[in-house]
Amino acid sequence: MLALISTGVALLTNVLLAFRTWNDGERVGYMVLSIALSVGSLLAVIQVWRRLDEIPTPKRVAAALIVSTIVAVANFSYQYLFQPNRRDVAPLVQLNVGKAVLSVDRKAFSLPVDIKLVNHSDVSFYVLGTEFHAMGEDVTVTPTDLTPSKWREGAEQWAIYREKHPLTRREVYQPGQLVAAQPWIPAGNWVEAKGESLTRTIVQLPINTNFDKLTFYATLSLARKDKLVMGNFGTPRYSWRGVQVPHWVKEGREGNDVIVQTAPMQENNAIDYYTRERRRVTTYWRFGPHGADVAPVIAPVGEEGRTFSEPTIREMRNRYGLFDVLAGPVEQTLGEIKSQH
């Protein structure tokens, strides 16, 4: 009876391993090995089953034990292994603009901006990249409604940029001007579970700045620590020094500069660690007139530069828990800011 239970559990384990390796594995040797183990376990179960005639009602007892074992293993795997990795997590980024301070020579003013990261979940995260930027914007309002052609032209321009402006019938769209940009958490750091962090950055502008308003944004690109193990980023490489970047990175942004950073990684799952090809994390910092955005990709070593389809990108982001957190726009009129000092 003990031998039958043991071979039954081995059969279940090997079948699940073969199924997982067949779906997610990439190394043929492990696929063949898992199938061979499943076949061997099945033969062992059959051989032991044929030798149970000496025990009263042996097959009923054995079936009850095996079924209850399968249910227990399946419940444990779902509740403690599968379900936590499918739980949605959503850290928050909060922006708070402080009181403006006039410089000693009265030729400039400084505006403190507090960026607070709050992680209420039980999951920790790797930081792939962050950026804070401020835009100076002018607001032009016409006394009458815009013509349909003019409004449509503004709507098309509005959709191009990350910064989103009101689509009204009387406000003329203007893309704004970048006045400050910088990272606010170093790439490669991590965010602890149930943790908070506070960063203060200073935006300095000349006193004769004449924008109608300032708009502040903060972005955060993360990867879940329960889905991958990542090393430190290496030395950055630069597109203006001849480093080739994939076509999809510069598509529609041919004139923009790109900084490339890579880091080693390994699968957080022991089965995937052995059955999948080695991969690296690559981040592409794409700079433009409206700040920078980070495009992360996780690909097998040597394939970082190829173009990925949309389903492949979605599967990659879901597998490794890649996502972005955006905060903003937080807007203040320049007159309100200047009146504070």
Secondary structure, 3 states (H helix, E strand, C coil): CHHHHHHHHHHHHHHHHHHHHHHHCCCHHHHHHHHHHHHHHHHHHHHHHCCCCCCCCHHHHHHHHHHHHHHHHHHHHHHHHHHHHCCCCCCEEEEEECCCEECCCCCEEEEEEEEEEECCCCCCEEEEEEEEEEEEECCEECCCCCCHHHHHHHHHHHCCCCCCCCCCCCEECCCCEEEEEECCCCCCCEECCCCEEEEEEEEEEECCCCCCEEEEEEEEEEEECCCEEECCCCCCEEHHHCCCCCHHHHCCCCCCCEEEEEEEEEECCHHHHHHCCCEEEEEEEEEECCEEEEEEEEEECCCCCCCCCHHHHHHHHHHHCEEEEEEEEEEEEHHHHHHCC
